[in-house]
Amino acid sequence: MQNTNAMNKIILIIITILGSLTAKPQVMTGLDSICAAIREGNPSLRSSDALIRSLDEAAKGARSWDAPLLSTGLWMTPYNPNLWKRQADGSPGMGQYMVSAEQMLPNRRRLDAEEAYMQGMSAVEKQKKGAALNELYAAARQNYYQWMMIQKKLKVLDQNTKLLDFMIRDAELKYKNNLGRINVYYKAKAALGNVESIRIDLENEIVQKRVMLNTLMHRDKSMVFEIDTAYSINDFSVPAVDSAYLSEARSDIKAVQQDIRLTGLQQQAERVKLKPEFGVRFDHMFGFGGVPMQYSLMGMIRLPVAWSSRGARANIESLKWKTEALNQEKEKMINEAEGSYYGLQQEIASKQRQLRVLDEKVIPALQKNYQTMLLAYEQNTEELFNLYDAWETLNSTQLEYWDRVQQLLLMQVELQRILEIK
């Protein structure tokens, strides 16, 4: 019998060691690491990089000329081939074979304007990429802090489970000894079931937050990792949030500014089209039947007369109103950002005061009330029903506290998004 027990202990030890060796440690991931992974791997940012590269490559051809026009064929040649040859009386034949080349010489100012316009296109996309990154960071922070607060609530539920288990066991014991009422026992059992139901919902939310963060990082959606539950409330107040500050801080506003600049460059390129352009044409003729070789050298000018310049003039007027629309869009964005910032500042200050009241006054008082009720209940001078009520009030207040902390953290996330604080 002793040998069997010893063998069982050895087997148990081996299983424990193997289990510890095969168990995978939980990967702890911080918010900075998540943001870095998003910056490196998110597909939307890679798409922006490819588009920026595409525009930069296209800009390299901005100074290209029109291709030369080459032509060849018979020139002023009679239909009768007999006339091509030298005639019997010694007169030369008729007809020529011609080779022709034509080249338009682009206006240097037009090339400069088109080059500046095409080079400016990627600047808009670079700022749009910054704005997209800011939105991705905000989404990551939001899911991260929500996950963090769920962890805090789960710890409250763990404490509640222990307290309810104690109440149930004690109520059952007292009921068997005719020292208590059964209704409180069932009430505590129902509360325990409700706690388990809340736990299931919260654990499912954690899975959803993990999937969302994996999606933002462009990783395997089922990859398991944990987060650090330490948090801090930061002060992101700025001395003066005005149009100048936001124009320098916000990528989406800078994208609109670049778009305004780009529209101006496009307008300049259209204006240059109203300037004349010059060209040159050279023809070389090989004569038939003793006709000497000849050439023709012609200069050409392309004039932007009224019927050919209507399109350029219409585009110039259209771009003027597009610039006005972009300026108004910029003003709208700045106005909304300023209003959101100052509104959030007030909300954050109010929420911080509420949390201080809960943390310093309400929750400590409710904890003391519960401890007093528990002590009185253990001394049989208080009913379990009153103890349950004290627990229920403390529990709901603790969960409310973490709800408000979450609200404060999400306000902080929104403030970071508005000010584009990385």
C-alpha positions in Angstrom: 0.0 0.0 0.0 2.8 2.4 0.8 4.6 1.5 -2.5 1.3 2.3 -4.3 1.0 5.7 -2.6 4.6 6.5 -3.3 4.2 5.6 -7.0 1.1 7.8 -7.2 3.0 10.7 -5.7 5.8 10.3 -8.2 3.3 10.2 -11.1 1.6 13.3 -9.8 5.0 15.1 -9.5 5.9 14.1 -13.1 2.5 15.3 -14.4 3.0 18.6 -12.6 6.5 19.2 -14.0 5.4 18.3 -17.5 2.4 20.6 -17.2 4.6 23.5 -16.1 7.0 22.9 -19.0 4.3 22.7 -21.6 2.2 25.7 -20.3 2.6 28.7 -22.4 3.4 31.9 -20.5 0.9 34.7 -21.1 2.3 37.4 -23.4 2.0 40.9 -21.8 1.5 43.7 -24.3 1.6 47.4 -23.4 -0.2 50.2 -25.2 3.0 51.5 -26.7 3.8 48.1 -28.2 0.4 47.9 -29.7 0.7 51.4 -31.3 4.1 50.5 -32.7 2.7 47.3 -34.2 -0.2 49.2 -35.8 2.3 51.8 -37.2 4.4 49.0 -38.8 1.8 46.5 -39.9 -1.7 48.0 -40.5 -2.8 47.4 -44.1 -4.4 50.8 -44.5 -1.0 52.5 -43.7 0.8 50.2 -46.1 -1.7 51.2 -48.8 -1.0 54.9 -48.1 2.7 54.2 -48.4 2.2 52.5 -51.8 0.0 55.4 -53.0 2.6 58.0 -51.9 5.3 56.1 -53.7 3.1 55.9 -56.8 2.5 59.6 -56.8 6.3 60.3 -56.3 7.1 58.0 -59.2 4.5 59.7 -61.4 6.0 63.1 -60.6 9.4 62.1 -62.0 7.8 62.3 -65.5 6.4 65.8 -65.1 9.0 67.5 -67.3 8.6 65.2 -70.2 8.2 66.6 -73.7 5.7 65.6 -76.3 7.1 62.8 -78.6 8.5 64.0 -81.9 6.3 63.4 -84.9 8.1 61.6 -87.8 6.6 61.1 -91.2 7.8 59.8 -94.6 6.3 59.4 -98.1 6.0 60.7 -101.6 5.8 64.5 -102.0 4.2 66.3 -105.1 4.6 63.2 -107.2 2.7 62.7 -110.5 0.4 59.6 -110.8 2.2 58.7 -114.0 5.5 56.9 -113.1 6.9 57.7 -116.5 7.2 61.4 -115.4 9.4 60.5 -112.5 12.4 59.8 -114.7 14.5 62.3 -116.6 12.9 63.1 -119.9 14.3 62.5 -123.4 14.8 66.2 -123.9 17.0 66.3 -120.8 14.5 67.9 -118.6 14.4 66.6 -115.0 11.8 64.2 -113.7 9.0 65.1 -111.4 8.3 64.0 -107.8 10.1 63.7 -104.5 10.4 61.4 -101.6 10.2 63.3 -98.3 11.3 62.6 -94.7 9.7 64.9 -92.1 10.3 65.5 -88.4 8.2 67.8 -86.1 8.8 68.7 -82.4 6.8 71.0 -80.2 8.9 72.9 -77.6 7.1 73.0 -74.3 6.8 76.2 -72.4 9.3 76.0 -69.5 6.8 77.7 -67.2 4.3 75.0 -68.0 6.8 72.3 -67.2 7.6 74.0 -63.9 3.9 74.3 -63.0 3.1 70.7 -63.8 6.1 69.5 -61.9 5.2 71.4 -58.8 1.6 70.2 -59.0 2.6 66.5 -59.4 5.2 66.7 -56.6 2.6 68.3 -54.3 0.1 65.4 -54.7 2.0 63.0 -52.5 2.2 65.7 -49.7 -1.6 65.5 -49.4 -1.5 61.7 -49.1 1.3 61.9 -46.5 -0.9 64.1 -44.2 -3.9 61.8 -44.9 -1.8 58.9 -43.7 -1.0 60.8 -40.5 -4.7 61.4 -39.9 -5.5 57.7 -40.5 -2.8 56.7 -38.1 -4.3 59.1 -35.5 -7.7 57.4 -35.9 -6.1 53.9 -35.6 -4.3 55.0 -32.4 -7.6 56.3 -31.0 -9.3 53.0 -31.8 -6.5 51.0 -30.1 -6.5 53.1 -27.0 -10.3 52.9 -26.7 -10.3 49.1 -26.9 -7.2 48.8 -24.6 -8.8 50.9 -21.9 -12.1 49.2 -22.2 -10.4 45.8 -21.8 -8.5 47.2 -18.8 -11.7 48.3 -17.0 -13.2 44.9 -17.7 -10.3 43.4 -15.8 -10.9 45.7 -12.9 -14.6 44.8 -12.9 -13.7 41.1 -12.9 -11.7 41.5 -9.8 -14.7 43.1 -8.1 -16.8 40.1 -9.3 -14.2 37.7 -7.8 -14.6 39.4 -4.4 -18.4 39.4 -4.8 -18.3 35.6 -5.5 -16.4 34.9 -2.3 -18.7 37.1 -0.3 -21.9 35.6 -1.7 -20.5 32.1 -1.2 -19.9 33.0 2.4 -23.5 34.3 2.7 -25.0 31.3 1.1 -23.1 28.8 3.3 -23.8 30.7 6.4 -27.5 31.3 5.6 -27.9 27.6 4.8 -26.2 26.6 8.1 -28.4 29.1 10.1 -31.5 27.9 8.4 -30.8 24.3 9.3 -30.4 25.4 12.9 -33.6 27.6 12.7 -31.5 30.7 13.2 -32.3 32.5 9.9 -34.8 32.9 7.0 -34.6 30.9 3.8 -35.6 33.9 1.5 -32.2 35.6 2.0 -30.5 32.4 1.0 -32.3 32.3 -2.3 -31.7 35.9 -2.9 -28.0 35.4 -2.4 -28.1 32.4 -4.7 -29.8 34.5 -7.4 -27.2 37.3 -6.9 -24.4 34.7 -7.4 -26.0 33.5 -10.6 -26.3 37.1 -11.8 -22.6 37.7 -11.0 -21.7 34.6 -13.1 -23.8 35.9 -15.9 -22.1 39.3 -15.8 -18.7 37.5 -15.7 -19.6 35.6 -18.9 -20.5 38.9 -20.6 -17.3 40.6 -19.5 -15.1 37.7 -20.5 -16.7 37.7 -23.9 -16.0 41.4 -24.2 -12.4 40.7 -23.5 -12.3 38.3 -26.4 -13.8 40.9 -28.6 -11.3 43.6 -27.5 -8.4 41.2 -28.1 -9.7 40.3 -31.6 -10.1 44.0 -32.4 -6.6 44.9 -31.2 -5.2 41.9 -33.2 -7.1 43.2 -36.2 -5.6 46.7 -35.8 -2.1 45.2 -35.5 -2.8 42.9 -38.5 -2.0 39.8 -36.6 -3.6 36.4 -36.2 -7.0 37.2 -34.8 -6.9 34.3 -32.3 -3.5 35.3 -30.9 -3.8 35.4 -27.1 -2.1 38.1 -25.1 -2.7 40.0 -21.9 -2.5 43.7 -21.2 -1.1 45.7 -18.3 -3.9 46.9 -16.0 -2.0 49.9 -14.6 -3.3 53.2 -15.8 -2.8 56.9 -15.3 -4.9 60.0 -15.9 -2.7 62.4 -17.9 -3.1 66.1 -18.2 -3.3 67.0 -21.9 -4.4 70.6 -21.5 -2.8 73.1 -23.8 -2.4 76.8 -23.0 -4.1 78.0 -26.2 -5.9 75.7 -28.6 -6.6 77.9 -31.5 -6.5 77.7 -35.3 -2.7 78.2 -35.3 -2.1 75.3 -32.9 -4.5 72.9 -34.6 -3.2 73.8 -38.1 0.2 72.6 -36.9 -1.0 69.6 -34.8 -3.7 68.0 -36.8 -2.8 65.9 -39.9 -6.3 66.1 -41.3 -6.2 69.9 -41.2 -2.7 69.9 -42.7 -4.0 67.6 -45.4 -6.7 70.2 -46.3 -4.0 72.9 -46.2 -1.9 70.8 -48.6 -5.0 70.3 -50.8 -5.5 74.1 -50.9 -1.9 74.5 -51.9 -2.2 71.7 -54.5 -5.3 73.4 -56.0 -3.4 76.6 -56.3 -0.6 74.8 -58.2 -3.2 73.1 -60.4 -4.7 76.5 -61.1 -1.3 77.9 -62.0 -0.7 74.9 -64.4 -4.0 75.8 -66.1 -3.1 79.5 -66.4 0.2 78.5 -68.2 -1.8 76.7 -70.8 -3.1 80.1 -71.9 0.5 80.9 -73.0 1.6 80.3 -76.6 3.9 77.3 -77.3 6.4 77.0 -80.1 7.6 74.2 -82.3 9.9 73.4 -85.3 9.4 71.3 -88.4 12.1 70.0 -90.8 11.3 68.3 -94.1 14.0 66.8 -96.4 13.1 65.8 -100.0 14.9 63.4 -102.3 14.1 64.4 -105.9 13.4 62.0 -108.8 15.0 62.1 -112.3 17.7 64.6 -111.6 15.7 66.9 -109.3 18.1 68.3 -106.6 17.6 67.5 -102.9 15.6 70.1 -101.1 14.6 70.9 -97.5 12.0 72.9 -95.6 12.5 74.4 -92.1 9.4 75.8 -90.5 8.8 77.4 -87.2 5.3 76.8 -85.5 3.3 78.5 -82.8 0.3 77.2 -81.0 -2.0 80.1 -80.1 -4.5 79.8 -77.2 -7.3 81.5 -79.2 -10.8 82.0 -77.6 -12.3 78.7 -78.9 -9.4 76.6 -77.8 -8.8 78.2 -74.3 -12.4 77.8 -73.0 -11.5 74.6 -71.2 -8.5 76.1 -69.4 -10.4 79.2 -68.4 -13.3 77.1 -67.0 -10.9 75.0 -65.0 -9.3 78.1 -63.5 -12.7 79.4 -62.4 -13.7 75.9 -61.1 -10.5 75.6 -59.1 -11.0 79.0 -57.5 -14.3 77.8 -56.0 -12.7 74.6 -55.0 -10.2 76.5 -53.0 -13.0 78.5 -51.3 -14.7 75.2 -50.4 -11.5 73.8 -49.0 -10.9 76.9 -46.9 -14.4 76.6 -45.5 -13.8 72.9 -44.8 -10.7 73.8 -42.9 -12.5 76.5 -40.8 -15.2 73.9 -40.0 -12.7 71.4 -38.8 -10.9 73.9 -36.7 -14.1 75.2 -35.2 -15.4 71.7 -34.3 -12.0 70.7 -32.9 -11.8 73.8 -30.7 -15.4 73.2 -29.4 -14.8 69.6 -28.7 -11.5 70.3 -26.9 -13.0 72.9 -24.5 -16.1 70.8 -23.9 -14.0 67.8 -23.1 -11.8 69.8 -20.7 -14.9 70.7 -18.7 -16.2 67.1 -18.8 -12.9 65.7 -17.7 -12.6 68.1 -14.8 -16.2 67.2 -13.7 -15.5 63.5 -14.0 -12.3 63.7 -12.0 -14.2 65.5 -9.2 -16.9 62.8 -9.2 -14.2 60.1 -9.0 -12.5 61.8 -6.1 -15.8 61.9 -4.2 -16.4 58.2 -4.9 -12.9 57.1 -4.1 -12.3 59.3 -1.0 -15.8 59.4 0.6 -18.5 57.1 -0.9 -16.7 53.8 -1.3 -14.7 54.0 2.0 -18.0 54.7 3.8 -19.8 51.9 2.1 -16.9 49.5 2.9 -17.0 50.5 6.6 -20.8 50.0 6.5 -20.4 46.5 5.0 -17.7 45.6 7.5 -19.8 46.9 10.4 -22.8 44.8 9.1 -20.6 41.8 8.7 -19.2 42.1 12.2 -22.7 42.5 13.6 -24.0 39.5 11.6 -21.2 37.3 12.9 -22.2 38.4 16.4 -25.8 37.5 15.7 -27.0 41.1 16.2 -27.8 41.8 12.6 -29.9 40.0 9.9 -28.3 38.5 6.8 -30.8 40.6 4.8 -29.2 43.8 6.0 -25.8 42.4 5.3 -26.9 41.5 1.8 -28.2 45.1 1.2 -24.9 46.5 2.4 -23.0 44.3 0.0 -25.3 45.1 -2.9 -24.9 48.8 -2.4 -21.1 48.5 -2.2 -21.0 46.2 -5.2 -23.0 48.5 -7.5 -21.0 51.5 -6.3 -17.7 49.8 -7.1 -18.8 48.8 -10.6 -20.1 52.3 -11.1 -16.7 53.7 -10.1 -14.9 51.6 -12.8 -17.6 52.7 -15.3 -16.7 56.3 -14.6 -13.0 55.6 -14.7 -13.6 54.1 -18.2 -15.6 57.2 -19.2 -12.7 59.4 -18.1 -10.1 57.3 -19.9 -12.2 57.4 -23.1 -12.5 61.2 -22.8 -8.7 61.2 -22.5 -8.5 59.1 -25.7 -10.8 61.5 -27.5 -8.8 64.5 -26.3 -5.6 62.8 -27.6 -7.4 62.2 -30.9 -8.5 65.9 -31.2 -5.0 67.3 -30.4 -3.3 64.4 -32.3 -1.0 63.6 -29.4 0.9 60.5 -30.2 
